Amino acid sequence: MSLRAGKPREVPAETVRVARAAFPKGSLAIRVRDELGTLFCDEEFAGLFPARGKPAWSPGRLAFVLVWQFVEGLTDRQAAEAVRARIDVKYALGLELGDPGFDHSVLSEFRDRLIAAEAGRQVLDGILDAARGRGLIKPGGRARTDSTHVHGAARELNWLEHVAETLRSALNALAEADPEWLVEVAEPDWFHHYATRAEESRFPQARSQRTGVGLRIGADGMHLLQAVVRADGADWLRVLPEVEALRQIWVQHFHLVEGEVARRGSKDRPPGALRLVGPYDIEARCGRKNDTRWDGYKVHLTETCEPDAVHLITNVVTTAGAVSDDRMAAVVHNGLAARGLLPAEHWVDAGYANALALAAAHRDHGVALHGPLKAVTSAQSQGEATYGQDAFAIDWDQHQVTCPNGKTATSWRDARSQAGLPVIRVQFPLHDCRTCTMRADCLGSTNRRYRELTLRPETEYEALRQARALQQTDEWKERYKIRAGVEGTISQGVLRCDLRRSRYRGLAKTSLQHQLTGAAINLARIDAHLTGTPRARTRTSHFAALRPAEPVDGAKQHSPN
């Protein structure tokens, strides 16, 4: 299909008349069109279509329909039917009452075009540009970010289901690609074991029997992989996605011991960031956040949080489930910078806040990143009888550290932490520590012979020290309550847009889903702002309502903002 871009059209007079009569108090779709105008122009998506071919349905209108799906939780068929049958949707799109709309498959094709061009952000940007034009959003101020887990579209599998389905998927792909070759290779009992979907109820319950089934599946998969490698003139079979998934998953779970297939031990498997969790979505990963474990992805939502303004989502980032939050602050700031929507203050939880993130936010973007810093876990930096790093005087220019007893460290060297980050290792002389009168207070253990320090680079160290001091103040603790409101945004995304379940397979499609979710939430919030609908209050249980006015130490603070 080719694009025949046209100028944004006014809403036809007959559509206006009927819509006003049918919706005398207006509706979300009508108010969006009246207040924000045409959100998406065809020219914005010109790069997605060739210059020749059958004319495509308006991509600007299709982009609005994609967002509208998540506003109302519609399937492709339901969305296409709404365009054909609903007056308020025709009004929002500027269509004649008799416009027949489009076939529902057009939406899937358009999503594929957006994904191929990595243009998903354009949809969220269209909503933000319209909001910016009405003065509803501007750079600076305050923003907050949090993440939540997203289950993949493929069902979660236990170990036996995982390996059995992987082998079945590869067999189905090979049966379609070269059925004659597979018939020659397949063992007779394969048709009994792998012709239908693997389910837990079909596997034995006894552990010894389950172990035997697992090893049988492993041997069958190994036999198939060896046959593919030996196949003459059929190199193309090896590059089938399902066969490659089989190879990777078999490397993760099986190995040969004296020529026999054996299952790998838990310590002999790759880390979660690399480990495939199933054959049907090879980009999903096993994630963990606190006590929650899942197979799939993670989404990071950033929103404005000025008290007297509409709170709009300004950035959405989707990652594999195994990606840690502590890597994401810079990614979020780069996304906000690209949109010209960097905040002056950025409020996050402990997962995002670390020395590197604090220093980089200030250095690269002039953003004050605020979040609770994790407790010091070094054995020589905690406890009543231990001097922490703050007790030592550091001369960054001379590369010297002086202890509370006036002794100077003789060793200062650059190194790397276990996470691969740059650090500085400082070591005090053994003879100074052996004769020191403060030895017990400094070392905190009779097993240690001398004091060592591990320091961050100067900018990170100072950022960390200043942040720790600031977070001890009552003013900062009171201001930090603003961060809690982002949990309400995640709740809105879950309840309205099914945020925690991917509709599609793959990181790119899931990422587009989350961009559309952010755009849909923004439309709903802009409409609530226009109609004066107050924000929902934080729900409080009957027992929690009895809590004393002064909260006990360590109690989690909640805020309706």
C-alpha positions as CSV (number, residue, x, y, z in Angstrom):
1,M,0.0,0.0,0.0
2,S,1.1,3.6,-0.7
3,L,0.4,6.7,1.2
4,R,-1.7,9.5,-0.3
5,A,-1.4,12.0,2.5
6,G,-4.0,14.7,2.7
7,K,-4.6,17.7,4.8
8,P,-6.4,17.3,8.1
9,R,-10.1,17.6,7.4
10,E,-12.8,19.3,9.4
11,V,-15.5,17.1,10.9
12,P,-18.3,16.9,8.4
13,A,-21.3,19.0,9.2
14,E,-23.7,16.0,9.3
15,T,-21.4,14.1,11.6
16,V,-21.3,17.1,13.9
17,R,-25.1,17.5,14.0
18,V,-25.8,13.8,14.7
19,A,-23.0,13.6,17.3
20,R,-24.2,16.7,19.2
21,A,-27.7,15.3,19.2
22,A,-26.6,11.8,20.3
23,F,-24.1,13.1,22.9
24,P,-25.5,16.4,24.3
25,K,-23.0,16.2,27.2
26,G,-20.2,15.1,25.0
27,S,-18.0,12.0,25.3
28,L,-14.3,11.4,25.7
29,A,-13.8,11.0,21.9
30,I,-15.7,14.1,21.1
31,R,-13.9,16.2,23.7
32,V,-10.5,15.0,22.6
33,R,-11.3,16.1,19.0
34,D,-12.8,19.5,20.2
35,E,-9.9,20.3,22.6
36,L,-6.9,18.7,21.0
37,G,-7.8,18.8,17.3
38,T,-6.3,16.3,14.9
39,L,-3.7,14.4,17.0
40,F,-1.9,12.7,14.1
41,C,-1.2,13.9,10.6
42,D,-0.6,11.5,7.7
43,E,2.7,13.2,6.9
44,E,4.1,12.0,10.2
45,F,4.0,8.4,9.0
46,A,5.0,9.0,5.4
47,G,8.2,7.0,5.8
48,L,6.2,3.9,6.6
49,F,4.7,3.6,3.1
50,P,6.0,3.3,-0.4
51,A,5.3,6.0,-3.1
52,R,3.4,3.6,-5.3
53,G,0.7,1.1,-4.8
54,K,-2.9,0.8,-3.6
55,P,-3.8,3.9,-1.4
56,A,-3.7,3.1,2.3
57,W,-6.3,4.1,4.8
58,S,-5.2,7.3,6.6
59,P,-2.3,6.4,8.9
60,G,-3.0,9.4,11.1
61,R,-6.5,8.0,11.8
62,L,-5.1,4.5,12.3
63,A,-2.7,5.8,14.9
64,F,-5.7,7.3,16.8
65,V,-7.6,4.0,16.5
66,L,-4.6,2.1,18.0
67,V,-4.6,4.5,21.0
68,W,-8.4,4.2,21.2
69,Q,-8.1,0.4,21.5
70,F,-6.3,0.9,24.8
71,V,-8.5,3.7,26.1
72,E,-11.5,1.2,25.9
73,G,-9.7,-2.2,25.9
74,L,-10.9,-3.1,22.4
75,T,-9.7,-6.0,20.2
76,D,-8.8,-5.3,16.5
77,R,-12.2,-6.4,15.4
78,Q,-14.0,-4.3,18.1
79,A,-12.0,-1.3,17.1
80,A,-12.7,-1.6,13.4
81,E,-16.4,-2.1,14.3
82,A,-16.3,1.1,16.4
83,V,-15.0,3.1,13.5
84,R,-17.9,1.8,11.3
85,A,-20.7,2.1,13.8
86,R,-20.0,4.6,16.5
87,I,-20.8,8.2,15.9
88,D,-18.5,9.7,18.5
89,V,-15.5,7.7,17.0
90,K,-16.4,9.0,13.5
91,Y,-16.5,12.5,15.0
92,A,-13.0,12.1,16.5
93,L,-11.7,10.8,13.2
94,G,-13.5,13.4,11.1
95,L,-15.3,10.8,9.0
96,E,-18.6,11.0,7.2
97,L,-21.5,9.0,8.8
98,G,-21.5,6.6,5.9
99,D,-17.8,5.9,5.9
100,P,-17.3,2.1,5.9
101,G,-14.0,2.2,7.8
102,F,-11.5,-0.6,7.2
103,D,-11.0,-4.3,7.7
104,H,-9.6,-5.2,11.1
105,S,-6.5,-6.8,9.7
106,V,-5.3,-3.3,8.7
107,L,-4.5,-2.5,12.3
108,S,-2.1,-5.5,12.6
109,E,-0.4,-4.4,9.3
110,F,-0.1,-0.9,10.6
111,R,1.4,-2.1,13.9
112,D,4.0,-4.1,11.9
113,R,4.9,-0.9,10.0
114,L,5.3,1.0,13.2
115,I,7.5,-1.7,14.7
116,A,9.7,-2.1,11.6
117,A,10.4,1.7,11.5
118,E,10.7,1.9,15.4
119,A,8.1,4.5,15.2
120,G,6.1,3.6,18.3
121,R,7.3,6.6,20.2
122,Q,5.7,8.9,17.6
123,V,2.2,7.9,18.8
124,L,3.0,8.9,22.4
125,D,4.7,12.0,21.2
126,G,1.6,13.0,19.2
127,I,-0.4,13.1,22.4
128,L,2.3,15.0,24.3
129,D,2.7,17.6,21.5
130,A,-1.0,18.3,21.6
131,A,-0.9,18.6,25.4
132,R,2.1,20.9,25.1
133,G,0.2,23.1,22.6
134,R,-2.6,23.6,25.2
135,G,-0.1,24.4,28.0
136,L,-0.8,21.1,29.9
137,I,2.8,20.1,30.0
138,K,6.2,21.8,30.0
139,P,9.8,21.0,30.9
140,G,11.2,21.4,34.4
141,G,9.2,20.8,37.5
142,R,8.9,17.4,39.0
143,A,8.6,13.9,37.5
144,R,8.5,10.4,39.0
145,T,9.3,6.9,37.7
146,D,8.5,3.4,38.6
147,S,8.5,0.0,37.0
148,T,6.2,-3.1,37.0
149,H,6.4,-6.6,35.7
150,V,4.8,-7.7,32.5
151,H,3.9,-11.3,31.8
152,G,4.7,-12.5,28.3
153,A,1.9,-13.5,25.9
154,A,3.2,-17.1,25.8
155,R,2.0,-19.2,28.8
156,E,4.5,-19.9,31.5
157,L,5.9,-23.4,31.5
158,N,7.5,-25.7,34.1
159,W,10.7,-27.5,33.1
160,L,9.3,-30.6,31.4
161,E,6.7,-28.5,29.5
162,H,9.5,-26.1,28.6
163,V,11.8,-28.6,26.9
164,A,9.0,-30.7,25.4
165,E,7.3,-27.6,23.8
166,T,10.7,-26.4,22.5
167,L,11.2,-29.7,20.8
168,R,7.6,-29.8,19.5
169,S,8.0,-26.3,18.1
170,A,11.2,-27.3,16.2
171,L,9.5,-30.4,14.8
172,N,6.5,-28.4,13.5
173,A,8.8,-25.9,11.8
174,L,10.9,-28.6,10.2
175,A,7.7,-30.5,9.1
176,E,6.6,-27.4,7.3
177,A,10.0,-26.5,5.8
178,D,11.0,-30.0,4.6
179,P,8.5,-32.8,5.5
180,E,10.2,-35.5,3.4
181,W,13.5,-35.0,5.3
182,L,11.9,-35.0,8.7
183,V,10.0,-38.3,8.0
184,E,13.3,-40.0,7.4
185,V,14.8,-38.6,10.5
186,A,11.9,-38.8,13.0
187,E,11.8,-41.8,15.4
188,P,8.4,-43.6,15.5
189,D,7.6,-42.7,19.1
190,W,8.1,-39.0,18.4
191,F,4.7,-38.8,16.9
192,H,3.2,-40.1,20.2
193,H,5.2,-37.8,22.4
194,Y,5.3,-34.5,20.5
195,A,2.3,-34.4,18.1
196,T,0.2,-32.6,20.7
197,R,0.8,-29.8,23.2
198,A,2.8,-30.7,26.3
199,E,0.8,-30.4,29.5
200,E,1.7,-31.0,33.1
201,S,-1.2,-33.4,33.6
202,R,0.3,-35.8,31.0
203,F,3.6,-36.1,32.8
204,P,4.2,-38.7,35.7
205,Q,4.1,-37.4,39.2
206,A,7.0,-39.5,40.7
207,R,10.3,-37.6,40.7
208,S,12.3,-40.5,39.3
209,Q,9.9,-41.0,36.4
210,R,9.9,-37.2,35.6
211,T,13.7,-37.3,35.6
212,G,13.5,-40.1,33.1
213,V,11.0,-38.2,30.9
214,G,13.3,-35.2,30.9
215,L,16.3,-37.2,29.9
216,R,14.3,-38.9,27.1
217,I,13.2,-35.5,25.7
218,G,16.8,-34.3,26.0
219,A,18.1,-37.3,24.0
220,D,15.4,-36.8,21.3
221,G,16.3,-33.1,21.0
222,M,20.0,-33.9,20.8
223,H,19.3,-36.5,18.1
224,L,17.3,-34.0,16.0
225,L,20.0,-31.3,16.3
226,Q,22.7,-33.7,15.2
227,A,20.5,-34.7,12.2
228,V,20.1,-31.1,11.2
229,V,23.8,-30.5,11.4
230,R,24.5,-33.6,9.2
231,A,21.8,-32.8,6.6
232,D,23.4,-32.5,3.2
233,G,22.5,-29.4,1.2
234,A,20.0,-28.3,3.8
235,D,22.0,-25.6,5.7
236,W,18.9,-23.4,5.6
237,L,17.2,-25.8,8.1
238,R,19.8,-24.7,10.8
239,V,18.8,-21.1,10.6
240,L,15.1,-21.7,11.2
241,P,14.2,-19.6,14.4
242,E,12.6,-22.7,16.0
243,V,15.7,-24.8,15.4
244,E,18.0,-22.1,16.8
245,A,15.7,-21.8,19.9
246,L,16.0,-25.6,20.3
247,R,19.8,-25.3,20.1
248,Q,20.0,-22.5,22.7
249,I,17.6,-24.1,25.1
250,W,19.4,-27.5,24.9
251,V,22.7,-25.8,25.6
252,Q,21.1,-24.2,28.6
253,H,19.6,-27.4,30.0
254,F,21.6,-30.4,28.7
255,H,25.1,-31.6,28.1
256,L,26.9,-34.8,27.2
257,V,28.5,-36.9,30.0
258,E,30.5,-39.8,28.6
259,G,28.3,-39.8,25.5
260,E,25.1,-39.7,27.4
261,V,22.7,-36.8,27.6
262,A,22.5,-35.4,31.2
263,R,20.7,-32.4,32.7
264,R,22.8,-29.5,33.7
265,G,23.0,-28.5,37.4
266,S,21.4,-25.2,38.5
267,K,24.9,-23.6,38.9
268,D,25.9,-24.7,35.4
269,R,23.2,-22.8,33.6
270,P,23.4,-19.3,32.2
271,P,22.2,-16.3,34.2
272,G,18.6,-15.1,33.9
273,A,19.5,-12.2,31.5
274,L,20.6,-14.8,28.9
275,R,18.3,-17.8,29.7
276,L,15.4,-18.4,27.3
277,V,12.1,-19.1,29.1
278,G,10.2,-20.7,26.2
279,P,10.3,-21.4,22.5
280,Y,7.4,-19.1,21.5
281,D,8.9,-15.8,22.8
282,I,12.6,-16.0,22.7
283,E,13.1,-12.3,23.9
284,A,11.2,-12.8,27.2
285,R,13.3,-13.4,30.3
286,C,12.7,-14.4,33.8
287,G,12.4,-11.4,36.1
288,R,12.4,-10.8,39.8
289,K,11.3,-7.8,41.8
290,N,11.1,-8.2,45.5
291,D,9.1,-11.4,46.0
292,T,7.5,-11.4,42.5
293,R,8.9,-13.7,39.8
294,W,7.6,-13.8,36.2
295,D,8.5,-14.6,32.6
296,G,8.3,-11.7,30.3
297,Y,9.2,-8.0,30.4
298,K,9.4,-4.9,32.5
299,V,7.9,-1.5,31.8
300,H,9.1,1.8,33.2
301,L,6.6,4.7,33.3
302,T,7.6,8.3,33.9
303,E,5.0,11.0,34.6
304,T,4.8,14.6,35.6
305,C,3.6,15.2,39.2
306,E,3.0,18.9,39.7
307,P,0.3,19.2,42.3
308,D,-2.0,21.7,40.4
309,A,-1.5,20.2,36.9
310,V,-2.7,17.2,35.0
311,H,-0.3,14.3,35.5
312,L,0.8,13.0,32.1
313,I,3.1,10.1,31.1
314,T,6.1,11.6,29.4
315,N,8.3,8.5,28.8
316,V,7.8,4.7,28.5
317,V,10.6,2.2,28.3
318,T,10.2,-1.6,28.0
319,T,13.0,-4.0,28.7
320,A,13.4,-7.8,29.2
321,G,12.3,-8.9,32.6
322,A,15.8,-9.6,33.8
323,V,17.1,-6.0,33.3
324,S,17.6,-4.3,36.7
325,D,16.1,-0.9,37.6
326,D,19.5,0.4,38.6
327,R,20.6,0.6,34.9
328,M,17.5,2.6,33.8
329,A,17.9,6.1,35.2
330,A,20.1,7.3,32.3
331,V,17.9,5.6,29.7
332,V,14.8,7.4,31.1
333,H,16.7,10.8,31.2
334,N,17.8,10.3,27.6
335,G,14.3,9.7,26.5
336,L,13.0,12.7,28.3
337,A,15.8,14.9,26.9
338,A,14.9,13.8,23.3
339,R,11.3,15.0,23.9
340,G,12.5,18.2,25.6
341,L,10.7,17.2,28.8
342,L,13.5,16.8,31.3
343,P,12.3,17.6,34.9
344,A,14.3,19.6,37.4
345,E,13.6,17.0,40.1
346,H,13.1,13.3,39.4
347,W,11.7,11.1,42.2
348,V,12.3,7.4,42.1
349,D,12.4,4.4,44.4
350,A,15.5,2.6,45.8
351,G,15.8,0.4,42.7
352,Y,16.9,3.4,40.5
353,A,19.0,5.4,43.0
354,N,22.7,4.8,43.1
355,A,25.9,6.8,43.1
356,L,26.4,6.5,39.3
357,A,22.8,7.5,38.5
358,L,22.9,10.5,40.8
359,A,26.1,11.8,39.4
360,A,25.2,11.2,35.8
361,A,21.8,12.8,36.1
362,H,23.3,16.0,37.4
363,R,26.3,16.0,35.1
364,D,24.6,15.1,31.8
365,H,21.1,16.6,32.2
366,G,21.1,18.9,35.2
367,V,18.5,16.8,36.9
368,A,18.3,16.3,40.6
369,L,17.6,12.6,41.1
370,H,16.0,11.7,44.4
371,G,15.5,8.2,45.7
372,P,16.3,6.3,48.9
373,L,19.9,5.0,48.7
374,K,20.5,1.4,49.7
375,A,22.0,0.7,53.0
376,V,25.8,0.2,53.3
377,T,26.5,-3.5,53.3
378,S,30.3,-3.5,53.7
379,A,31.4,-5.3,56.8
380,Q,33.9,-2.5,57.6
381,S,31.3,0.2,57.1
382,Q,28.5,-0.7,59.5
383,G,28.0,-1.6,63.2
384,E,28.5,0.5,66.4
385,A,32.2,-0.4,66.7
386,T,33.1,0.4,63.1
387,Y,34.2,3.6,61.4
388,G,32.4,4.3,58.2
389,Q,33.9,5.9,55.1
390,D,32.7,9.3,56.4
391,A,35.2,9.1,59.2
392,F,38.1,9.1,56.8
393,A,39.6,12.3,55.2
394,I,40.0,12.0,51.5
395,D,42.4,14.1,49.4
396,W,41.3,13.5,45.9
397,D,44.1,15.6,44.3
398,Q,46.9,13.8,46.2
399,H,45.3,10.4,46.1
400,Q,45.6,10.1,49.9
401,V,43.2,8.9,52.6
402,T,43.8,9.7,56.3
403,C,42.2,7.6,59.0
404,P,40.7,9.0,62.3
405,N,44.0,8.3,64.1
406,G,46.0,10.4,61.6
407,K,47.5,7.6,59.6
408,T,47.8,7.8,55.8
409,A,47.0,5.0,53.4
410,T,50.0,3.9,51.3
411,S,48.0,2.2,48.5
412,W,45.6,3.9,46.1
413,R,44.7,2.0,42.9
414,D,41.9,2.0,40.3
415,A,39.9,-1.2,40.0
416,R,36.6,-2.6,39.1
417,S,33.7,-3.8,41.3
418,Q,32.0,-7.1,40.9
419,A,29.4,-5.4,38.7
420,G,32.3,-4.0,36.5
421,L,32.0,-0.4,37.6
422,P,35.1,1.7,38.3
423,V,36.1,1.9,41.9
424,I,39.2,2.9,43.9
425,R,40.8,0.4,46.3
426,V,42.6,2.0,49.3
427,Q,44.7,0.0,51.8
428,F,46.4,1.2,55.0
429,P,49.8,-0.2,56.1
430,L,49.8,-3.3,58.2
431,H,52.3,-1.9,60.7
432,D,50.1,1.2,61.3
433,C,46.9,-0.9,61.9
434,R,48.7,-3.4,64.1
435,T,49.8,-0.7,66.6
436,C,46.7,1.5,66.3
437,T,44.9,2.2,69.6
438,M,41.6,2.4,67.6
439,R,42.1,-0.9,65.9
440,A,39.0,-2.5,67.5
441,D,36.8,0.5,66.5
442,C,38.1,0.6,63.0
443,L,38.4,-3.0,61.9
444,G,35.4,-4.4,63.8
445,S,36.8,-7.9,63.8
446,T,39.9,-9.6,65.2
447,N,40.3,-11.6,62.0
448,R,41.1,-8.5,59.9
449,R,44.7,-7.3,60.0
450,Y,44.5,-3.9,58.3
451,R,41.8,-1.5,57.0
452,E,40.7,-1.3,53.4
453,L,38.3,1.1,51.7
454,T,36.5,0.8,48.4
455,L,35.6,4.2,47.1
456,R,33.5,5.4,44.2
457,P,35.1,8.0,41.8
458,E,35.1,11.5,43.2
459,T,31.9,12.8,41.5
460,E,29.9,9.7,42.5
461,Y,31.3,9.6,46.0
462,E,30.4,13.3,46.6
463,A,26.9,12.8,45.1
464,L,26.3,9.8,47.3
465,R,27.6,11.6,50.5
466,Q,25.4,14.7,49.8
467,A,22.4,12.6,49.0
468,R,22.7,10.5,52.2
469,A,23.0,13.7,54.3
470,L,19.9,15.2,52.6
471,Q,17.8,12.1,53.0
472,Q,18.2,12.3,56.8
473,T,16.3,15.6,56.9
474,D,12.6,15.7,57.8
475,E,12.0,18.0,54.8
476,W,13.3,15.5,52.3
477,K,11.3,12.7,53.9
478,E,8.1,14.8,53.6
479,R,8.8,15.7,50.0
480,Y,9.6,12.1,49.1
481,K,5.9,11.2,49.6
482,I,5.2,12.6,46.1
483,R,6.8,9.5,44.6
484,A,4.1,7.2,45.9
485,G,1.6,8.6,43.4
486,V,3.2,6.8,40.5
487,E,1.9,3.5,41.9
488,G,-1.6,4.8,41.2
489,T,-0.5,5.3,37.5
490,I,0.6,1.7,37.4
491,S,-2.7,0.6,38.9
492,Q,-4.6,2.7,36.2
493,G,-2.6,1.0,33.5
494,V,-3.3,-2.4,34.9
495,L,-7.0,-1.9,35.4
496,R,-7.7,0.1,32.2
497,C,-5.2,-1.2,29.7
498,D,-4.1,-4.7,31.1
499,L,-0.6,-3.3,31.5
500,R,0.9,-6.4,33.1
501,R,0.0,-8.8,30.3
502,S,1.6,-8.5,26.9
503,R,-0.9,-8.8,24.0
504,Y,1.9,-9.7,21.6
505,R,5.1,-11.8,21.4
506,G,8.5,-10.1,21.3
507,L,10.1,-7.1,22.9
508,A,9.4,-4.7,19.9
509,K,5.6,-5.5,19.9
510,T,5.4,-5.3,23.7
511,S,7.2,-2.0,23.6
512,L,4.7,-0.6,21.1
513,Q,1.8,-1.9,23.3
514,H,3.3,0.1,26.2
515,Q,3.7,3.3,24.1
516,L,0.0,3.0,23.2
517,T,-0.9,2.4,26.8
518,G,0.9,5.5,27.9
519,A,-0.9,7.5,25.1
520,A,-4.3,6.1,26.2
521,I,-3.8,6.9,29.8
522,N,-2.8,10.5,28.8
523,L,-6.0,10.9,26.8
524,A,-8.1,9.7,29.7
525,R,-6.3,12.1,32.1
526,I,-6.6,15.0,29.7
527,D,-10.4,14.3,29.5
528,A,-10.6,14.1,33.3
529,H,-8.8,17.4,33.5
530,L,-11.2,19.1,31.0
531,T,-14.3,17.8,32.8
532,G,-13.0,18.6,36.2
533,T,-13.0,15.0,37.4
534,P,-11.0,14.8,40.6
535,R,-8.2,12.3,41.0
536,A,-9.1,9.1,42.9
537,R,-8.1,9.0,46.5
538,T,-5.7,6.4,47.8
539,R,-7.7,3.4,49.0
540,T,-7.3,2.7,52.7
541,S,-8.5,-0.4,54.5
542,H,-10.7,0.0,57.6
543,F,-7.9,-1.2,59.9
544,A,-5.3,1.1,58.3
545,A,-7.7,4.1,58.8
546,L,-7.2,3.5,62.6
547,R,-3.5,4.2,62.4
548,P,-2.4,7.0,64.8
549,A,-1.8,10.5,63.3
550,E,1.9,10.2,63.8
551,P,3.1,7.1,61.9
552,V,5.4,4.7,63.5
553,D,9.1,4.7,62.4
554,G,9.7,2.8,59.2
555,A,6.0,2.7,58.1
556,K,5.6,3.2,54.4
557,Q,4.1,6.5,53.5
558,H,1.4,6.8,50.9
559,S,0.2,9.9,49.0
560,P,-2.9,10.5,46.8
561,N,-0.9,12.8,44.6
